[in-house]
Amino acid sequence: MGQIREIVDCMYPVENPKDSIIIKEGDVGSLVYVMEEGKVEVTKDGQWLTYMGPGKVFGELAILYNCTRTATVKALTNCRLWAIDRHCFQSIMMRTGLLRHTEHMDFLRSVPTFQGLPEETLSKIADVLEAAHYNCGDYIIRQGARGDTFYIIAKGKVKVTKRNSKSQEEQVIRLLQKGDFFGERALQGEDVRTANIVAADPAGVDCLVIDRESYLQLISTLDNLKQIYEDEEDKAGVDSEYAKLRLSDLTMIATLGVGGFGRVEL
């Protein structure tokens, strides 16, 4: 929202009378326009293409590239537009991009898994992070789906659930919060997601996400991450092995002691 607000603040009003040419095909352009009032027609090589009214944007190629106008835009009525020039737009994009990079760097430094990494590595990771927002109750990951994304929680909390093979009901395994990450298993040899991840914060959940290629190049080799992954695998194996163990399945070996509150047996 901050970036959009800066762009809006840089725009200025332009009045074009009826029958005036706002954009001429072949001219070098540096402005993009947003229609507030009026109606225009667009032609190319003398051929009519379309009409446009309030809310429409045109001339955007000039703000992204140094190119000539690809069509002519003529005012059919008195028109009121808002314009922004290429230099202002690009400076905002560059400045906000640097701010976003700095914010990502600061966040990564606060996550124990990434602490101690060289600044160069942190910077490369920060470059490829993309922000994603999820409302409470949204499924970020679904069990059984193919996965190609790694997630770091920047704000909020999520619940990890697994579907019971018999009852098909979802059981909550754990909660994850800011600084925790998920999605790595599908990128470390397993093609499909092994659990559901559901946004569980009333205010929503913000994640920083990384695609498979960037993950494999920058993150998959981190010792801290590999150790956490191995520990989780061991824990999952133990939990699975003893999950259905009952007291009647145990065999008493010896009595360790007897006290006022009962007997301790091995």
The 8 nearest C-alpha neighbors of each residue, nearest first, counted from 0:
[[1, 3, 2, 4, 5, 6, 7, 95],
 [2, 0, 4, 3, 5, 95, 6, 7],
 [1, 3, 5, 0, 4, 6, 95, 91],
 [4, 2, 6, 0, 5, 1, 7, 8],
 [3, 5, 1, 7, 2, 6, 0, 8],
 [6, 4, 8, 2, 3, 7, 1, 9],
 [5, 7, 3, 9, 8, 4, 2, 88],
 [6, 8, 4, 10, 9, 5, 3, 83],
 [9, 7, 5, 6, 10, 4, 11, 3],
 [10, 8, 6, 7, 5, 83, 11, 87],
 [11, 9, 83, 82, 7, 8, 81, 6],
 [10, 12, 81, 82, 9, 13, 83, 8],
 [13, 11, 81, 80, 82, 14, 10, 79],
 [12, 14, 80, 81, 79, 15, 11, 82],
 [15, 13, 79, 78, 80, 16, 12, 77],
 [14, 16, 78, 77, 79, 19, 13, 17],
 [17, 15, 77, 19, 78, 18, 14, 76],
 [16, 18, 76, 77, 74, 75, 19, 15],
 [19, 17, 74, 75, 73, 16, 20, 76],
 [18, 20, 74, 17, 16, 73, 21, 15],
 [21, 19, 73, 22, 72, 74, 23, 18],
 [20, 22, 72, 73, 19, 23, 74, 15],
 [23, 21, 72, 71, 20, 24, 73, 68],
 [24, 22, 71, 26, 25, 70, 72, 20],
 [23, 25, 70, 71, 68, 69, 26, 22],
 [26, 24, 68, 67, 23, 69, 27, 70],
 [27, 25, 67, 68, 24, 23, 28, 22],
 [26, 28, 67, 68, 66, 25, 29, 65],
 [29, 27, 61, 30, 67, 26, 68, 66],
 [28, 30, 61, 85, 84, 62, 27, 31],
 [31, 29, 84, 83, 28, 85, 82, 62],
 [30, 32, 58, 59, 82, 83, 57, 62],
 [33, 31, 82, 57, 81, 56, 58, 80],
 [32, 34, 56, 81, 80, 55, 54, 82],
 [35, 33, 80, 53, 54, 55, 36, 56],
 [36, 34, 53, 80, 79, 54, 33, 37],
 [37, 35, 79, 53, 78, 34, 80, 52],
 [38, 36, 78, 76, 77, 52, 53, 79],
 [37, 39, 52, 75, 76, 51, 74, 78],
 [40, 38, 74, 75, 51, 73, 50, 72],
 [39, 41, 50, 73, 72, 49, 51, 42],
 [40, 42, 72, 49, 48, 71, 50, 47],
 [43, 41, 47, 48, 46, 71, 45, 70],
 [44, 42, 70, 45, 46, 71, 47, 48],
 [43, 45, 46, 42, 70, 24, 47, 71],
 [44, 46, 43, 42, 47, 71, 70, 48],
 [47, 45, 42, 43, 44, 48, 41, 49],
 [46, 48, 42, 49, 41, 45, 43, 40],
 [49, 47, 42, 41, 46, 43, 50, 40],
 [50, 48, 41, 40, 47, 51, 42, 39],
 [49, 51, 40, 39, 41, 52, 38, 48],
 [52, 50, 39, 38, 40, 55, 49, 53],
 [51, 53, 38, 37, 55, 54, 34, 39],
 [54, 52, 34, 35, 36, 55, 37, 51],
 [55, 53, 34, 35, 33, 52, 56, 36],
 [54, 56, 34, 53, 33, 52, 51, 57],
 [57, 55, 33, 32, 34, 54, 58, 59],
 [58, 56, 59, 32, 31, 33, 55, 60],
 [57, 59, 31, 60, 61, 32, 30, 56],
 [58, 60, 31, 62, 61, 57, 63, 56],
 [61, 59, 63, 62, 58, 64, 66, 68],
 [62, 60, 29, 59, 64, 28, 63, 58],
 [63, 61, 85, 59, 60, 64, 29, 31],
 [62, 64, 60, 61, 59, 65, 85, 89],
 [65, 63, 61, 66, 62, 60, 85, 59],
 [64, 66, 61, 63, 67, 62, 28, 29],
 [67, 65, 64, 61, 27, 68, 28, 60],
 [66, 68, 27, 25, 26, 28, 69, 65],
 [67, 69, 24, 25, 26, 70, 27, 28],
 [68, 70, 24, 67, 25, 43, 71, 23],
 [71, 69, 24, 43, 68, 42, 23, 72],
 [72, 70, 23, 24, 22, 42, 41, 43],
 [71, 73, 41, 22, 21, 40, 20, 39],
 [72, 74, 20, 39, 40, 21, 19, 18],
 [75, 73, 39, 18, 17, 76, 19, 38],
 [74, 76, 39, 17, 38, 18, 73, 40],
 [77, 75, 17, 74, 37, 38, 78, 16],
 [76, 78, 16, 17, 37, 15, 74, 79],
 [79, 77, 37, 15, 36, 14, 76, 16],
 [78, 80, 14, 36, 35, 13, 15, 34],
 [81, 79, 34, 13, 35, 33, 12, 32],
 [80, 82, 12, 33, 11, 32, 13, 10],
 [83, 81, 32, 10, 11, 31, 30, 12],
 [82, 84, 10, 30, 31, 9, 11, 85],
 [85, 83, 30, 29, 87, 86, 88, 31],
 [84, 86, 62, 88, 29, 87, 89, 30],
 [87, 85, 89, 88, 84, 90, 62, 29],
 [86, 88, 90, 85, 89, 84, 91, 9],
 [89, 87, 85, 91, 86, 90, 84, 92],
 [88, 90, 92, 86, 91, 87, 85, 93],
 [91, 89, 93, 87, 92, 88, 94, 86],
 [92, 90, 94, 88, 89, 93, 95, 87],
 [91, 93, 89, 95, 90, 94, 96, 88],
 [92, 94, 96, 90, 91, 95, 89, 97],
 [95, 93, 91, 97, 96, 92, 90, 98],
 [94, 96, 98, 92, 97, 93, 91, 99],
 [95, 97, 93, 99, 94, 98, 92, 100],
 [98, 96, 100, 94, 95, 99, 101, 93],
 [99, 97, 95, 101, 100, 96, 102, 94],
 [98, 100, 102, 96, 97, 101, 95, 103],
 [101, 99, 97, 103, 98, 102, 125, 96],
 [100, 102, 104, 98, 103, 99, 105, 97],
 [103, 101, 99, 105, 104, 100, 106, 98],
 [102, 104, 106, 100, 125, 101, 105, 107],
 [105, 103, 101, 107, 106, 102, 125, 100],
 [106, 104, 102, 108, 103, 107, 101, 109],
 [105, 107, 103, 109, 108, 104, 102, 110],
 [108, 106, 104, 110, 109, 105, 113, 103],
 [107, 109, 105, 114, 106, 110, 113, 104],
 [108, 110, 106, 107, 111, 105, 114, 178],
 [109, 111, 178, 107, 112, 108, 113, 114],
 [112, 110, 114, 113, 109, 108, 178, 107],
 [113, 111, 110, 114, 223, 224, 115, 107],
 [112, 114, 111, 110, 116, 107, 108, 115],
 [115, 113, 111, 108, 116, 112, 110, 109],
 [114, 116, 113, 117, 108, 111, 112, 118],
 [115, 117, 114, 113, 118, 120, 121, 119],
 [118, 116, 119, 120, 121, 115, 122, 114],
 [119, 117, 121, 120, 122, 116, 123, 115],
 [118, 120, 122, 117, 121, 123, 116, 124],
 [119, 121, 123, 117, 122, 118, 124, 116],
 [122, 120, 118, 124, 123, 119, 125, 117],
 [121, 123, 125, 119, 120, 124, 118, 126],
 [124, 122, 126, 120, 125, 121, 119, 127],
 [123, 125, 121, 126, 122, 127, 120, 128],
 [126, 124, 122, 128, 103, 123, 127, 104],
 [127, 125, 123, 124, 128, 122, 100, 103],
 [126, 128, 124, 125, 129, 209, 123, 213],
 [129, 127, 125, 209, 208, 207, 126, 124],
 [128, 130, 208, 207, 127, 131, 209, 206],
 [131, 129, 207, 206, 208, 128, 132, 205],
 [130, 132, 206, 205, 207, 129, 133, 208],
 [133, 131, 205, 204, 206, 134, 130, 203],
 [134, 132, 204, 203, 137, 205, 198, 135],
 [135, 133, 203, 137, 136, 204, 198, 132],
 [134, 136, 198, 203, 199, 201, 200, 137],
 [135, 137, 198, 197, 199, 134, 138, 200],
 [138, 136, 198, 134, 135, 197, 133, 139],
 [139, 137, 197, 140, 196, 141, 136, 198],
 [138, 140, 196, 197, 137, 141, 198, 133],
 [141, 139, 196, 195, 138, 142, 197, 192],
 [142, 140, 195, 144, 143, 138, 194, 196],
 [141, 143, 194, 195, 192, 193, 144, 140],
 [142, 144, 192, 191, 193, 141, 145, 194],
 [145, 143, 191, 192, 142, 141, 146, 140],
 [146, 144, 191, 190, 192, 143, 147, 185],
 [145, 147, 185, 191, 148, 192, 144, 190],
 [146, 148, 211, 210, 186, 185, 145, 149],
 [149, 147, 210, 211, 209, 146, 182, 208],
 [150, 148, 182, 209, 208, 183, 181, 210],
 [151, 149, 208, 181, 180, 207, 182, 206],
 [152, 150, 180, 207, 206, 179, 153, 208],
 [151, 153, 206, 177, 178, 179, 154, 180],
 [152, 154, 206, 177, 205, 151, 178, 207],
 [155, 153, 205, 177, 204, 152, 156, 206],
 [154, 156, 204, 200, 176, 177, 203, 205],
 [155, 157, 176, 200, 175, 199, 204, 198],
 [158, 156, 198, 199, 175, 197, 174, 176],
 [157, 159, 174, 197, 196, 173, 199, 175],
 [158, 160, 196, 173, 172, 195, 171, 174],
 [161, 159, 171, 195, 170, 172, 169, 194],
 [162, 160, 194, 169, 170, 195, 163, 171],
 [161, 163, 169, 167, 168, 164, 170, 160],
 [162, 164, 167, 168, 165, 166, 169, 161],
 [163, 165, 167, 166, 162, 168, 161, 169],
 [166, 164, 163, 167, 168, 162, 169, 161],
 [165, 167, 168, 163, 164, 162, 169, 170],
 [168, 166, 163, 162, 164, 165, 169, 161],
 [169, 167, 166, 163, 162, 170, 164, 161],
 [168, 170, 162, 161, 160, 163, 167, 171],
 [169, 171, 160, 161, 172, 162, 168, 163],
 [172, 170, 160, 159, 173, 169, 161, 158],
 [173, 171, 160, 159, 170, 161, 174, 158],
 [172, 174, 159, 171, 158, 175, 160, 157],
 [173, 175, 158, 157, 159, 176, 156, 172],
 [176, 174, 157, 156, 179, 158, 173, 177],
 [175, 177, 156, 179, 155, 178, 152, 157],
 [178, 176, 152, 153, 154, 179, 155, 156],
 [177, 179, 110, 152, 153, 176, 151, 180],
 [180, 178, 177, 176, 152, 151, 175, 181],
 [181, 179, 151, 150, 152, 178, 182, 149],
 [182, 180, 150, 183, 149, 151, 179, 184],
 [181, 183, 149, 184, 150, 185, 148, 180],
 [182, 184, 186, 185, 181, 149, 187, 148],
 [185, 183, 187, 186, 182, 189, 188, 192],
 [184, 186, 189, 190, 146, 191, 183, 192],
 [185, 187, 183, 184, 188, 147, 211, 189],
 [188, 186, 184, 185, 189, 183, 219, 190],
 [187, 189, 186, 190, 185, 184, 191, 183],
 [190, 188, 185, 191, 187, 184, 186, 192],
 [189, 191, 185, 145, 188, 146, 192, 186],
 [192, 190, 145, 144, 143, 185, 146, 189],
 [191, 193, 142, 143, 144, 185, 194, 146],
 [192, 194, 142, 143, 191, 195, 161, 185],
 [195, 193, 142, 161, 192, 160, 141, 196],
 [194, 196, 141, 142, 160, 140, 159, 161],
 [195, 197, 159, 140, 139, 158, 138, 157],
 [196, 198, 138, 158, 157, 139, 137, 136],
 [199, 197, 157, 135, 136, 137, 200, 204],
 [200, 198, 157, 135, 156, 158, 136, 197],
 [199, 201, 203, 202, 135, 156, 155, 198],
 [202, 200, 135, 203, 199, 134, 204, 155],
 [203, 201, 200, 204, 135, 155, 134, 199],
 [204, 202, 134, 135, 200, 201, 133, 155],
 [203, 205, 155, 133, 154, 132, 198, 200],
 [206, 204, 132, 154, 153, 131, 152, 133],
 [207, 205, 152, 153, 131, 151, 130, 208],
 [206, 208, 130, 151, 129, 128, 150, 131],
 [207, 209, 150, 129, 128, 149, 206, 151],
 [208, 210, 149, 128, 148, 214, 213, 127],
 [209, 211, 148, 213, 212, 147, 214, 149],
 [210, 212, 214, 147, 213, 148, 215, 186],
 [211, 213, 215, 214, 210, 216, 209, 147],
 [214, 212, 216, 215, 211, 210, 217, 209],
 [215, 213, 211, 218, 217, 212, 216, 219],
 [216, 214, 219, 212, 213, 217, 218, 211],
 [215, 217, 213, 214, 218, 212, 219, 220],
 [218, 216, 214, 215, 213, 219, 124, 220],
 [217, 219, 214, 220, 221, 215, 216, 213],
 [218, 220, 215, 221, 214, 217, 216, 224],
 [219, 221, 218, 222, 225, 217, 215, 224],
 [222, 220, 224, 218, 223, 219, 225, 217],
 [221, 223, 225, 224, 226, 220, 219, 227],
 [224, 222, 226, 225, 221, 112, 227, 113],
 [223, 225, 227, 221, 226, 222, 228, 112],
 [224, 226, 228, 222, 227, 223, 229, 221],
 [227, 225, 229, 223, 228, 224, 230, 222],
 [228, 226, 230, 224, 229, 225, 231, 223],
 [227, 229, 225, 231, 226, 230, 224, 232],
 [230, 228, 232, 226, 231, 227, 225, 233],
 [231, 229, 227, 233, 232, 228, 226, 234],
 [232, 230, 234, 228, 229, 233, 235, 227],
 [231, 233, 229, 235, 230, 234, 236, 228],
 [234, 232, 236, 230, 235, 231, 229, 237],
 [235, 233, 231, 237, 236, 232, 238, 230],
 [234, 236, 232, 238, 233, 237, 231, 239],
 [237, 235, 233, 239, 234, 238, 240, 232],
 [238, 236, 240, 234, 239, 235, 241, 233],
 [239, 237, 235, 242, 236, 241, 240, 234],
 [238, 240, 236, 242, 237, 241, 235, 243],
 [241, 239, 237, 238, 242, 236, 243, 244],
 [242, 240, 244, 238, 243, 239, 237, 236],
 [241, 243, 239, 238, 244, 240, 237, 245],
 [244, 242, 241, 245, 240, 239, 238, 248],
 [243, 245, 241, 242, 248, 246, 240, 249],
 [246, 244, 248, 247, 243, 249, 241, 242],
 [245, 247, 248, 249, 244, 250, 243, 251],
 [246, 248, 245, 249, 250, 244, 251, 243],
 [247, 249, 245, 246, 244, 250, 243, 251],
 [250, 248, 247, 246, 251, 245, 244, 252],
 [249, 251, 252, 248, 247, 265, 246, 253],
 [252, 250, 265, 253, 249, 264, 254, 248],
 [253, 251, 265, 250, 254, 264, 249, 255],
 [254, 252, 265, 264, 251, 255, 263, 256],
 [253, 255, 264, 256, 263, 265, 252, 262],
 [256, 254, 264, 263, 253, 265, 257, 262],
 [257, 255, 263, 254, 262, 258, 264, 261],
 [256, 258, 262, 261, 263, 259, 255, 254],
 [259, 257, 261, 260, 262, 256, 263, 255],
 [258, 260, 261, 257, 262, 256, 263, 255],
 [261, 259, 258, 262, 257, 263, 256, 264],
 [260, 262, 258, 259, 257, 263, 256, 264],
 [261, 263, 257, 256, 258, 264, 260, 254],
 [264, 262, 256, 255, 254, 257, 261, 265],
 [263, 265, 254, 255, 253, 262, 251, 256],
 [264, 253, 252, 251, 254, 255, 263, 250]]
